[in-house]
Amino acid sequence: MTARSRHAPVGAHGNQPGRTGSQPGWPEFGIGLAVLLALELGLARIAFTAGLSPVALGIFMTALSAIVAGGGFAAAFALRLRRGAPFGFVKTTRRWIMIAAAGGVLATVLKIPATMAFTALFGETASTQDSWSSAAQGGIVAVAASFLFLGILTPIAEEMFFRGVITTVLLRYGSIVGVLGSTVVFALLHGEPILMVSAVLVGLPAGELRRRTGSIWPGVALHIVFDLLSSIGLFILLPLLGG
């Protein structure tokens, strides 16, 4: 990454979210969210009624988040602006990438006690991760595909949509609404309470990184580290432990 000197936070100078003519607004928010939900509901229904094998279903489910978030972003991008910079596709510094990567490690560490606390309060809950983990039974190719989808492509696509579109739109109402509001949307769209724990641990720092740097790339770095480490647990450690 090439360094970007003293990049102003989102909301300052030429990157002012309130300038609706040059920044994503509620039209992008609405069309992106509508496309994301339509894809998620439609594709998940097809997958669960198509009679796929457990391994094939597991691989498909690891790819689903990348597909739907990518589709939502593509719709928002194509609506009016068709330029990357308003959505946070701008250079950042290596320092911010390193800070973000460390944040991904910390979020992964915090996920363990947070998940344990949630389970203690609300009991065991079903999760789509049950279907994801079945991909581990398909051998090295299935596991590699799952790592690619869940650990790389999903974080990129979700950051493009949730921080590039949702956070950008909400930041025009201030940092609290922008960061907390987009985290709430991110968590709710994960659909399942147990997955919302991870969504909050990723969404809060990723939203703040978007606000501070004006770029989505630090959030991408944090999200990739978190999802890769989580994937190691899901596809490698859990099967080894007999989970």
FIZA-918434 format. One record per residue: residue in three letters; z, y, x of N, C-alpha, C in turn. Coordinates in Angstrom, 2 decimals, always signed. Layout:
! residues N
VODO   rest      n_pz      n_py      n_px     ca_pz     ca_py     ca_px      c_pz      c_py      c_px
VODO    ala         Z         Y         X         Z         Y         X         Z         Y         X
...
This chain:
! residues 243
VODO   rest      n_pz      n_py      n_px     ca_pz     ca_py     ca_px      c_pz      c_py      c_px
VODO    met     +0.00     -1.19     +0.84     +0.00     +0.00     +0.00     +0.00     +1.25     +0.88
VODO    thr     -0.82     +2.20     +0.54     -0.82     +3.46     +1.26     +0.28     +4.34     +0.74
VODO    ala     +0.98     +5.02     +1.63     +2.08     +5.88     +1.21     +1.57     +7.05     +0.40
VODO    arg     +2.34     +7.43     -0.59     +2.03     +8.60     -1.39     +3.16     +9.58     -1.21
VODO    ser     +2.89    +10.71     -0.63     +3.96    +11.63     -0.23     +4.53    +12.36     -1.42
VODO    arg     +5.87    +12.26     -1.54     +6.63    +13.03     -2.54     +5.98    +12.98     -3.91
VODO    his     +5.69    +11.80     -4.39     +5.09    +11.67     -5.71     +6.06    +12.14     -6.77
VODO    ala     +5.59    +13.03     -7.66     +6.44    +13.55     -8.71     +6.70    +12.49     -9.76
VODO    pro     +7.90    +12.45    -10.35     +8.19    +11.50    -11.41     +7.30    +11.73    -12.62
VODO    val     +7.19    +10.71    -13.43     +6.47    +10.88    -14.69     +7.13    +11.99    -15.48
VODO    gly     +6.31    +12.89    -16.01     +6.85    +14.00    -16.76     +6.87    +15.29    -15.99
VODO    ala     +6.41    +15.25    -14.73     +6.40    +16.47    -13.94     +4.97    +16.84    -13.59
VODO    his     +4.69    +18.14    -13.60     +3.42    +18.69    -13.15     +2.24    +18.05    -13.89
VODO    gly     +1.24    +17.56    -13.12     +0.03    +17.04    -13.74     +0.22    +15.71    -14.42
VODO    asn     +1.36    +15.09    -14.26     +1.60    +13.78    -14.89     +2.50    +13.91    -16.10
VODO    gln     +2.37    +15.02    -16.79     +3.23    +15.33    -17.93     +2.88    +14.48    -19.13
VODO    pro     +3.79    +13.58    -19.58     +3.49    +12.74    -20.73     +3.21    +13.51    -21.98
VODO    gly     +3.73    +14.72    -22.11     +3.54    +15.49    -23.33     +2.12    +15.98    -23.53
VODO    arg     +1.30    +15.93    -22.49     -0.08    +16.38    -22.63     -0.90    +15.24    -23.21
VODO    thr     -0.95    +15.20    -24.50     -1.52    +14.03    -25.17     -3.00    +13.87    -24.90
VODO    gly     -3.69    +14.93    -24.50     -5.10    +14.80    -24.23     -5.40    +14.03    -22.97
VODO    ser     -4.45    +13.99    -22.04     -4.71    +13.34    -20.76     -3.78    +12.18    -20.48
VODO    gln     -2.88    +11.89    -21.40     -1.91    +10.82    -21.21     -1.93     +9.87    -22.42
VODO    pro     -1.52     +8.61    -22.21     -1.40     +7.70    -23.36     -0.44     +8.27    -24.41
VODO    gly     -0.78     +8.12    -25.66     +0.06     +8.61    -26.75     +0.26     +7.53    -27.79
VODO    trp     +0.67     +7.98    -28.99     +0.94     +7.02    -30.05     -0.28     +6.20    -30.47
VODO    pro     -1.50     +6.72    -30.39     -2.65     +5.85    -30.70     -2.74     +4.66    -29.75
VODO    glu     -2.52     +4.90    -28.44     -2.53     +3.80    -27.48     -1.37     +2.84    -27.72
VODO    phe     -0.21     +3.40    -28.01     +0.98     +2.59    -28.33     +0.66     +1.68    -29.51
VODO    gly     +0.13     +2.24    -30.59     -0.10     +1.49    -31.81     -1.17     +0.43    -31.67
VODO    ile     -2.33     +0.79    -31.12     -3.42     -0.18    -31.01     -3.07     -1.28    -30.01
VODO    gly     -2.40     -0.90    -28.92     -2.00     -1.90    -27.93     -1.02     -2.90    -28.51
VODO    leu     -0.03     -2.40    -29.24     +0.98     -3.28    -29.83     +0.35     -4.17    -30.89
VODO    ala     -0.54     -3.61    -31.70     -1.19     -4.40    -32.76     -2.01     -5.54    -32.17
VODO    val     -2.76     -5.26    -31.12     -3.58     -6.30    -30.49     -2.69     -7.35    -29.84
VODO    leu     -1.63     -6.92    -29.16     -0.70     -7.86    -28.54     -0.12     -8.82    -29.57
VODO    leu     +0.37     -8.29    -30.68     +0.98     -9.13    -31.70     -0.03    -10.06    -32.35
VODO    ala     -1.23     -9.55    -32.60     -2.26    -10.39    -33.21     -2.64    -11.55    -32.30
VODO    leu     -2.79    -11.25    -31.02     -3.12    -12.31    -30.07     -2.00    -13.33    -29.95
VODO    glu     -0.77    -12.84    -29.88     +0.35    -13.75    -29.71     +0.50    -14.69    -30.91
VODO    leu     +0.47    -14.12    -32.09     +0.63    -14.95    -33.29     -0.54    -15.91    -33.47
VODO    gly     -1.75    -15.40    -33.25     -2.92    -16.22    -33.46     -3.06    -17.34    -32.44
VODO    leu     -2.90    -17.00    -31.16     -3.07    -18.00    -30.11     -1.94    -19.03    -30.11
VODO    ala     -0.71    -18.59    -30.37     +0.40    -19.54    -30.43     +0.21    -20.51    -31.58
VODO    arg     -0.25    -20.02    -32.70     -0.49    -20.92    -33.85     -1.56    -21.95    -33.52
VODO    ile     -2.64    -21.49    -32.88     -3.71    -22.42    -32.50     -3.19    -23.48    -31.54
VODO    ala     -2.40    -23.03    -30.54     -1.91    -23.95    -29.52     -1.01    -25.03    -30.11
VODO    phe     -0.12    -24.64    -31.03     +0.84    -25.60    -31.58     +0.24    -26.49    -32.66
VODO    thr     -0.97    -26.16    -33.13     -1.60    -27.01    -34.14     -2.81    -27.76    -33.60
VODO    ala     -3.09    -27.59    -32.31     -4.30    -28.18    -31.73     -4.09    -29.58    -31.19
VODO    gly     -2.86    -30.07    -31.24     -2.60    -31.42    -30.76     -2.69    -31.56    -29.25
VODO    leu     -2.34    -30.50    -28.52     -2.39    -30.54    -27.06     -1.31    -31.47    -26.52
VODO    ser     -1.57    -32.03    -25.37     -0.54    -32.82    -24.70     +0.59    -31.90    -24.25
VODO    pro     +1.80    -32.43    -24.03     +2.91    -31.58    -23.58     +2.58    -30.78    -22.32
VODO    val     +1.87    -31.41    -21.38     +1.53    -30.71    -20.13     +0.55    -29.57    -20.41
VODO    ala     -0.48    -29.85    -21.19     -1.47    -28.82    -21.51     -0.83    -27.68    -22.30
VODO    leu     +0.05    -28.02    -23.24     +0.74    -27.00    -24.01     +1.64    -26.16    -23.10
VODO    gly     +2.32    -26.81    -22.16     +3.18    -26.09    -21.24     +2.40    -25.11    -20.40
VODO    ile     +1.24    -25.53    -19.88     +0.41    -24.63    -19.08     -0.10    -23.47    -19.93
VODO    phe     -0.54    -23.79    -21.14     -1.04    -22.72    -22.01     +0.06    -21.70    -22.32
VODO    met     +1.27    -22.17    -22.57     +2.36    -21.25    -22.90     +2.73    -20.37    -21.72
VODO    thr     +2.58    -20.88    -20.49     +2.86    -20.02    -19.32     +1.80    -18.93    -19.19
VODO    ala     +0.61    -19.20    -19.72     -0.47    -18.21    -19.63     -0.46    -17.23    -20.80
VODO    leu     +0.23    -17.58    -21.89     +0.13    -16.80    -23.12     +0.58    -15.35    -22.94
VODO    ser     +1.70    -15.15    -22.26     +2.21    -13.78    -22.10     +1.23    -12.90    -21.34
VODO    ala     +0.59    -13.47    -20.31     -0.40    -12.71    -19.55     -1.60    -12.34    -20.43
VODO    ile     -2.02    -13.29    -21.27     -3.18    -13.04    -22.13     -2.89    -11.95    -23.14
VODO    val     -1.74    -12.04    -23.82     -1.47    -11.10    -24.91     -1.14     -9.70    -24.37
VODO    ala     -0.37     -9.63    -23.28     -0.06     -8.33    -22.70     -1.30     -7.69    -22.10
VODO    gly     -2.12     -8.51    -21.45     -3.37     -8.00    -20.92     -4.30     -7.51    -22.01
VODO    gly     -4.34     -8.23    -23.13     -5.16     -7.80    -24.25     -4.66     -6.50    -24.86
VODO    gly     -3.34     -6.38    -24.99     -2.77     -5.14    -25.51     -3.09     -3.95    -24.63
VODO    phe     -2.97     -4.15    -23.31     -3.29     -3.05    -22.40     -4.77     -2.70    -22.46
VODO    ala     -5.64     -3.72    -22.49     -7.07     -3.47    -22.52     -7.46     -2.64    -23.74
VODO    ala     -6.84     -2.93    -24.89     -7.13     -2.17    -26.10     -6.67     -0.73    -25.96
VODO    ala     -5.46     -0.53    -25.40     -4.95     +0.83    -25.21     -5.79     +1.60    -24.21
VODO    phe     -6.20     +0.94    -23.15     -7.00     +1.57    -22.10     -8.36     +2.01    -22.64
VODO    ala     -8.99     +1.14    -23.45    -10.34     +1.41    -23.92    -10.39     +2.43    -25.05
VODO    leu     -9.25     +2.72    -25.65     -9.25     +3.55    -26.86     -9.78     +4.96    -26.59
VODO    arg     -9.24     +5.64    -25.55     -9.64     +7.03    -25.31     -9.82     +7.36    -23.83
VODO    leu     -8.81     +7.02    -23.02     -8.71     +7.58    -21.68     -9.63     +6.90    -20.67
VODO    arg     -9.57     +5.58    -20.64    -10.41     +4.79    -19.74    -10.28     +5.20    -18.28
VODO    arg     -9.09     +5.58    -17.88     -8.78     +5.90    -16.48     -7.43     +5.28    -16.15
VODO    gly     -7.29     +4.81    -14.92     -6.07     +4.12    -14.55     -4.88     +5.02    -14.32
VODO    ala     -5.10     +6.21    -13.76     -3.98     +7.07    -13.37     -3.02     +7.40    -14.51
VODO    pro     -3.50     +7.74    -15.72     -2.55     +8.04    -16.79     -1.62     +6.89    -17.15
VODO    phe     -2.04     +5.67    -16.82     -1.23     +4.49    -17.12     -0.39     +4.04    -15.92
VODO    gly     -0.38     +4.84    -14.87     +0.45     +4.51    -13.72     -0.24     +3.75    -12.61
VODO    phe     -1.56     +3.66    -12.66     -2.31     +3.01    -11.58     -2.52     +4.03    -10.45
VODO    val     -1.44     +4.36     -9.79     -1.48     +5.31     -8.68     -0.73     +4.70     -7.50
VODO    lys     -1.02     +5.19     -6.32     -0.40     +4.66     -5.11     +1.09     +4.98     -5.09
VODO    thr     +1.82     +4.12     -4.42     +3.24     +4.36     -4.20     +3.54     +4.09     -2.74
VODO    thr     +4.78     +4.13     -2.35     +5.14     +3.92     -0.95     +5.66     +2.51     -0.72
VODO    arg     +5.58     +2.07     +0.54     +6.13     +0.76     +0.89     +7.63     +0.73     +0.64
VODO    arg     +8.28     +1.85     +0.84     +9.73     +1.92     +0.62    +10.06     +1.57     -0.83
VODO    trp     +9.32     +2.12     -1.78     +9.58     +1.83     -3.18     +9.28     +0.37     -3.51
VODO    ile     +8.25     -0.19     -2.88     +7.94     -1.60     -3.10     +9.07     -2.48     -2.60
VODO    met     +9.62     -2.15     -1.42    +10.72     -2.93     -0.87    +11.97     -2.81     -1.73
VODO    ile    +12.25     -1.59     -2.21    +13.39     -1.39     -3.10    +13.21     -2.21     -4.38
VODO    ala    +11.99     -2.19     -4.91    +11.71     -2.94     -6.14    +11.86     -4.44     -5.93
VODO    ala    +11.36     -4.95     -4.79    +11.48     -6.38     -4.50    +12.94     -6.79     -4.41
VODO    ala    +13.75     -5.95     -3.75    +15.19     -6.23     -3.68    +15.81     -6.21     -5.07
VODO    gly    +15.33     -5.30     -5.92    +15.81     -5.26     -7.29    +15.47     -6.53     -8.06
VODO    gly    +14.31     -7.11     -7.75    +13.94     -8.38     -8.39    +14.86     -9.51     -8.00
VODO    val    +15.27     -9.53     -6.72    +16.23    -10.54     -6.27    +17.57    -10.34     -6.97
VODO    leu    +18.02     -9.08     -7.01    +19.31     -8.79     -7.66    +19.27     -9.16     -9.14
VODO    ala    +18.18     -8.84     -9.82    +18.07     -9.18    -11.24    +18.11    -10.69    -11.45
VODO    thr    +17.52    -11.45    -10.51    +17.55    -12.91    -10.62    +18.97    -13.44    -10.45
VODO    val    +19.69    -12.86     -9.51    +21.09    -13.26     -9.30    +21.92    -12.95    -10.53
VODO    leu    +21.71    -11.76    -11.11    +22.47    -11.36    -12.29    +22.11    -12.19    -13.53
VODO    lys    +20.91    -12.76    -13.52    +20.46    -13.56    -14.66    +21.39    -14.75    -14.90
VODO    ile    +21.93    -15.33    -13.83    +22.77    -16.52    -13.97    +24.04    -16.23    -14.76
VODO    pro    +24.89    -15.25    -14.34    +26.08    -14.97    -15.14    +25.76    -14.37    -16.50
VODO    ala    +24.69    -13.61    -16.58    +24.33    -13.01    -17.88    +23.94    -14.09    -18.88
VODO    thr    +23.16    -15.07    -18.43    +22.76    -16.17    -19.32    +23.96    -17.03    -19.69
VODO    met    +24.85    -17.27    -18.72    +26.05    -18.06    -19.01    +26.93    -17.35    -20.03
VODO    ala    +27.07    -16.03    -19.89    +27.88    -15.27    -20.83    +27.26    -15.30    -22.23
VODO    phe    +25.94    -15.16    -22.29    +25.26    -15.21    -23.59    +25.46    -16.56    -24.25
VODO    thr    +25.30    -17.63    -23.47    +25.46    -18.98    -24.01    +26.89    -19.23    -24.47
VODO    ala    +27.88    -18.70    -23.72    +29.28    -18.87    -24.10    +29.57    -18.17    -25.43
VODO    leu    +28.93    -17.03    -25.64    +29.17    -16.26    -26.86    +28.43    -16.83    -28.06
VODO    phe    +27.18    -17.24    -27.85    +26.32    -17.60    -28.99    +25.91    -19.07    -29.01
VODO    gly    +26.28    -19.82    -27.98    +25.91    -21.23    -27.93    +24.51    -21.43    -27.38
VODO    glu    +24.14    -22.69    -27.21    +22.81    -23.02    -26.72    +21.77    -22.63    -27.76
VODO    thr    +20.68    -22.03    -27.29    +19.60    -21.65    -28.19    +18.28    -22.21    -27.68
VODO    ala    +17.38    -22.53    -28.60    +16.07    -23.03    -28.22    +15.26    -21.91    -27.58
VODO    ser    +14.33    -22.29    -26.73    +13.52    -21.32    -26.02    +12.14    -21.88    -25.79
VODO    thr    +11.14    -20.98    -25.71     +9.79    -21.43    -25.36     +9.76    -21.99    -23.95
VODO    gln    +10.79    -21.72    -23.16    +10.85    -22.31    -21.83    +10.91    -23.83    -21.89
VODO    asp    +11.35    -24.38    -23.01    +11.35    -25.83    -23.18     +9.93    -26.37    -23.09
VODO    ser     +8.97    -25.65    -23.68     +7.58    -26.09    -23.59     +6.98    -25.74    -22.24
VODO    trp     +7.41    -24.60    -21.64     +6.91    -24.25    -20.30     +7.25    -25.35    -19.31
VODO    ser     +8.50    -25.82    -19.35     +8.96    -26.76    -18.34     +8.21    -28.08    -18.37
VODO    ser     +7.58    -28.41    -19.51     +6.83    -29.66    -19.58     +5.63    -29.65    -18.65
VODO    ala     +5.18    -28.48    -18.21     +4.07    -28.41    -17.27     +4.43    -29.05    -15.94
VODO    ala     +5.74    -29.11    -15.62     +6.17    -29.71    -14.36     +5.85    -31.20    -14.31
VODO    gln     +5.61    -31.80    -15.47     +5.30    -33.23    -15.52     +3.84    -33.53    -15.18
VODO    gly     +3.04    -32.48    -15.01     +1.61    -32.67    -14.81     +1.17    -32.71    -13.36
VODO    gly     +2.11    -32.73    -12.44     +1.73    -32.80    -11.03     +1.53    -31.44    -10.41
VODO    ile     +1.07    -31.45     -9.17     +1.02    -30.23     -8.38     +0.03    -29.21     -8.94
VODO    val     -1.09    -29.68     -9.51     -2.07    -28.74    -10.06     -1.49    -27.99    -11.25
VODO    ala     -0.81    -28.71    -12.14     -0.21    -28.08    -13.31     +0.89    -27.11    -12.90
VODO    val     +1.70    -27.49    -11.92     +2.77    -26.61    -11.46     +2.19    -25.37    -10.79
VODO    ala     +1.14    -25.54     -9.97     +0.50    -24.40     -9.31     -0.09    -23.44    -10.34
VODO    ala     -0.74    -23.99    -11.38     -1.29    -23.13    -12.43     -0.19    -22.38    -13.16
VODO    ser     +0.94    -23.05    -13.41     +2.06    -22.40    -14.09     +2.65    -21.29    -13.23
VODO    phe     +2.76    -21.53    -11.93     +3.24    -20.48    -11.03     +2.30    -19.28    -11.05
VODO    leu     +1.00    -19.54    -11.05     +0.03    -18.45    -11.07     +0.16    -17.63    -12.35
VODO    phe     +0.20    -18.32    -13.49     +0.26    -17.62    -14.77     +1.60    -16.91    -14.97
VODO    leu     +2.68    -17.67    -14.77     +4.00    -17.14    -15.10     +4.56    -16.23    -14.01
VODO    gly     +4.26    -16.56    -12.75     +4.86    -15.82    -11.66     +4.06    -14.65    -11.15
VODO    ile     +2.75    -14.62    -11.41     +1.90    -13.55    -10.88     +1.20    -12.78    -12.01
VODO    leu     +0.41    -13.48    -12.81     -0.42    -12.79    -13.80     +0.39    -12.19    -14.94
VODO    thr     +1.41    -12.91    -15.40     +2.24    -12.37    -16.48     +2.97    -11.09    -16.06
VODO    pro     +3.64    -11.05    -14.90     +4.28     -9.78    -14.50     +3.30     -8.62    -14.40
VODO    ile     +2.12     -8.87    -13.84     +1.14     -7.79    -13.72     +0.72     -7.29    -15.10
VODO    ala     +0.35     -8.22    -15.99     -0.11     -7.83    -17.32     +0.99     -7.14    -18.12
VODO    glu     +2.22     -7.67    -18.04     +3.31     -7.06    -18.81     +3.66     -5.68    -18.28
VODO    glu     +3.61     -5.48    -16.98     +3.88     -4.14    -16.45     +2.78     -3.16    -16.85
VODO    met     +1.54     -3.62    -16.84     +0.44     -2.76    -17.28     +0.67     -2.27    -18.70
VODO    phe     +1.10     -3.19    -19.59     +1.29     -2.78    -20.98     +2.62     -2.09    -21.22
VODO    phe     +3.72     -2.72    -20.82     +5.03     -2.20    -21.21     +5.43     -0.95    -20.42
VODO    arg     +5.14     -0.91    -19.13     +5.46     +0.29    -18.37     +4.28     +1.25    -18.34
VODO    gly     +3.05     +0.71    -18.29     +1.89     +1.59    -18.24     +1.61     +2.30    -19.55
VODO    val     +1.87     +1.61    -20.67     +1.62     +2.21    -21.99     +2.93     +2.62    -22.66
VODO    ile     +3.79     +1.65    -22.95     +4.98     +1.92    -23.77     +5.92     +2.92    -23.09
VODO    thr     +6.28     +2.67    -21.84     +7.19     +3.59    -21.16     +6.57     +4.97    -21.01
VODO    thr     +5.29     +5.02    -20.67     +4.62     +6.31    -20.50     +4.67     +7.13    -21.78
VODO    val     +4.39     +6.49    -22.91     +4.42     +7.22    -24.18     +5.83     +7.71    -24.50
VODO    leu     +6.84     +6.87    -24.33     +8.20     +7.23    -24.72     +8.85     +8.22    -23.75
VODO    leu     +8.38     +8.28    -22.52     +8.98     +9.22    -21.55     +8.76    +10.68    -21.93
VODO    arg     +7.82    +10.95    -22.80     +7.63    +12.34    -23.23     +8.85    +12.85    -24.00
VODO    tyr     +9.70    +11.92    -24.48    +10.91    +12.31    -25.20    +12.15    +12.28    -24.31
VODO    gly    +11.95    +12.16    -23.01    +13.07    +12.18    -22.07    +13.28    +10.83    -21.41
VODO    ser    +14.05    +10.85    -20.34    +14.24     +9.65    -19.54    +15.01     +8.56    -20.29
VODO    ile    +16.00     +8.94    -21.09    +16.79     +7.94    -21.80    +15.92     +7.22    -22.83
VODO    val    +15.19     +7.98    -23.62    +14.31     +7.36    -24.61    +13.22     +6.55    -23.92
VODO    gly    +12.67     +7.10    -22.84    +11.59     +6.42    -22.16    +12.00     +5.09    -21.55
VODO    val    +13.10     +5.11    -20.79    +13.52     +3.90    -20.09    +14.21     +2.92    -21.03
VODO    leu    +15.21     +3.41    -21.78    +15.93     +2.52    -22.69    +15.06     +2.06    -23.85
VODO    gly    +14.29     +2.99    -24.39    +13.45     +2.65    -25.54    +12.41     +1.60    -25.19
VODO    ser    +11.76     +1.76    -24.05    +10.75     +0.77    -23.66    +11.40     -0.56    -23.31
VODO    thr    +12.63     -0.54    -22.80    +13.34     -1.80    -22.53    +13.65     -2.53    -23.83
VODO    val    +14.04     -1.80    -24.85    +14.32     -2.41    -26.16    +13.05     -3.04    -26.73
VODO    val    +11.93     -2.32    -26.66    +10.67     -2.87    -27.15    +10.30     -4.13    -26.38
VODO    phe    +10.44     -4.07    -25.06    +10.13     -5.20    -24.18    +10.99     -6.41    -24.54
VODO    ala    +12.29     -6.18    -24.76    +13.20     -7.27    -25.08    +12.89     -7.86    -26.46
VODO    leu    +12.70     -7.01    -27.44    +12.45     -7.49    -28.80    +11.17     -8.32    -28.87
VODO    leu    +10.15     -7.92    -28.12     +8.89     -8.64    -28.17     +8.94     -9.97    -27.43
VODO    his    +10.03    -10.24    -26.73    +10.20    -11.58    -26.17    +10.61    -12.57    -27.26
VODO    gly    +11.08    -12.04    -28.38    +11.24    -12.85    -29.58    +12.48    -13.71    -29.68
VODO    glu    +12.96    -14.24    -28.57    +14.07    -15.17    -28.60    +15.27    -14.56    -27.88
VODO    pro    +16.45    -14.62    -28.48    +17.62    -13.96    -27.89    +17.89    -14.31    -26.43
VODO    ile    +17.75    -15.58    -26.06    +18.05    -15.97    -24.69    +17.06    -15.35    -23.71
VODO    leu    +15.81    -15.15    -24.13    +14.81    -14.53    -23.27    +15.00    -13.03    -23.17
VODO    met    +15.67    -12.43    -24.17    +15.93    -11.00    -24.14    +16.86    -10.61    -22.99
VODO    val    +17.72    -11.54    -22.58    +18.60    -11.28    -21.44    +17.78    -10.96    -20.20
VODO    ser    +16.82    -11.82    -19.91    +15.94    -11.59    -18.76    +15.10    -10.34    -18.93
VODO    ala    +14.64    -10.10    -20.17    +13.80     -8.92    -20.42    +14.55     -7.63    -20.12
VODO    val    +15.83     -7.57    -20.46    +16.62     -6.38    -20.17    +16.83     -6.22    -18.67
VODO    leu    +17.11     -7.33    -17.98    +17.34     -7.27    -16.54    +16.10     -6.81    -15.79
VODO    val    +14.92     -7.09    -16.32    +13.68     -6.63    -15.71    +13.27     -5.25    -16.24
VODO    gly    +13.37     -5.08    -17.55    +12.85     -3.88    -18.18    +13.55     -2.59    -17.77
VODO    leu    +14.87     -2.63    -17.65    +15.60     -1.41    -17.28    +15.20     -0.88    -15.90
VODO    pro    +15.29     -1.70    -14.84    +14.90     -1.17    -13.54    +13.41     -0.87    -13.44
VODO    ala    +12.57     -1.68    -14.08    +11.13     -1.42    -14.02    +10.78     -0.11    -14.71
VODO    gly    +11.43     +0.18    -15.83    +11.21     +1.45    -16.52    +11.67     +2.63    -15.69
VODO    glu    +12.80     +2.48    -15.03    +13.30     +3.56    -14.18    +12.40     +3.77    -12.97
VODO    leu    +11.89     +2.68    -12.41    +10.94     +2.81    -11.29     +9.67     +3.53    -11.74
VODO    arg     +9.20     +3.22    -12.94     +8.03     +3.92    -13.48     +8.32     +5.41    -13.61
VODO    arg     +9.50     +5.74    -14.09     +9.86     +7.14    -14.28     +9.97     +7.87    -12.94
VODO    arg    +10.61     +7.24    -11.98    +10.87     +7.90    -10.70     +9.63     +8.04     -9.83
VODO    thr     +8.78     +7.02     -9.84     +7.65     +7.01     -8.92     +6.33     +7.45     -9.55
VODO    gly     +6.24     +7.40    -10.88     +4.99     +7.69    -11.54     +3.97     +6.57    -11.44
VODO    ser     +4.39     +5.43    -10.88     +3.48     +4.31    -10.63     +4.03     +3.04    -11.28
VODO    ile     +3.13     +2.15    -11.68     +3.58     +0.85    -12.22     +3.80     -0.17    -11.11
VODO    trp     +3.33     +0.09     -9.88     +3.35     -0.94     -8.85     +4.75     -1.36     -8.40
VODO    pro     +5.72     -0.45     -8.28     +7.07     -0.94     -7.98     +7.60     -1.89     -9.06
VODO    gly     +7.36     -1.58    -10.32     +7.77     -2.47    -11.40     +7.06     -3.81    -11.31
VODO    val     +5.80     -3.81    -10.93     +5.07     -5.06    -10.74     +5.73     -5.90     -9.65
VODO    ala     +6.10     -5.24     -8.53     +6.75     -5.97     -7.43     +8.07     -6.58     -7.88
VODO    leu     +8.89     -5.80     -8.58    +10.17     -6.30     -9.07     +9.96     -7.48    -10.02
VODO    his     +9.02     -7.33    -10.92     +8.77     -8.34    -11.96     +8.23     -9.63    -11.34
VODO    ile     +7.33     -9.51    -10.36     +6.79    -10.70     -9.71     +7.89    -11.47     -8.98
VODO    val     +8.73    -10.76     -8.24     +9.83    -11.42     -7.52    +10.73    -12.15     -8.51
VODO    phe    +11.10    -11.48     -9.60    +11.97    -12.08    -10.61    +11.32    -13.32    -11.22
VODO    asp    +10.07    -13.21    -11.63     +9.42    -14.33    -12.31     +9.11    -15.49    -11.35
VODO    leu     +8.79    -15.18    -10.09     +8.55    -16.26     -9.13     +9.83    -17.03     -8.85
VODO    leu    +10.92    -16.31     -8.65    +12.20    -16.98     -8.41    +12.63    -17.78     -9.63
VODO    ser    +12.42    -17.23    -10.82    +12.75    -17.96    -12.05    +11.87    -19.20    -12.20
VODO    ser    +10.60    -19.09    -11.78     +9.68    -20.22    -11.87    +10.09    -21.34    -10.92
VODO    ile    +10.60    -20.97     -9.75    +11.09    -21.99     -8.83    +12.21    -22.80     -9.49
VODO    gly    +13.11    -22.09    -10.16    +14.18    -22.78    -10.86    +13.67    -23.66    -11.99
VODO    leu    +12.68    -23.15    -12.73    +12.20    -23.86    -13.91    +11.34    -25.07    -13.56
VODO    phe    +10.45    -24.91    -12.59     +9.46    -25.95    -12.31     +9.82    -26.85    -11.12
VODO    ile    +10.76    -26.43    -10.30    +11.10    -27.23     -9.12    +12.56    -27.68     -9.15
VODO    leu    +13.48    -26.71     -9.22    +14.90    -27.09     -9.14    +15.37    -27.86    -10.36
VODO    leu    +14.98    -27.40    -11.56    +15.45    -28.06    -12.78    +14.98    -29.53    -12.85
VODO    pro    +13.70    -29.83    -12.57    +13.29    -31.24    -12.58    +14.02    -32.07    -11.51
VODO    leu    +14.28    -31.48    -10.35    +14.99    -32.20     -9.30    +16.43    -32.54     -9.71
VODO    leu    +17.01    -31.63    -10.52    +18.39    -31.85    -10.97    +18.43    -32.70    -12.23
VODO    gly    +17.26    -33.07    -12.72    +17.20    -33.91    -13.91    +17.37    -33.16    -15.19
VODO    gly    +17.15    -31.80    -15.16    +17.32    -30.99    -16.37    +16.11    -31.03    -17.26
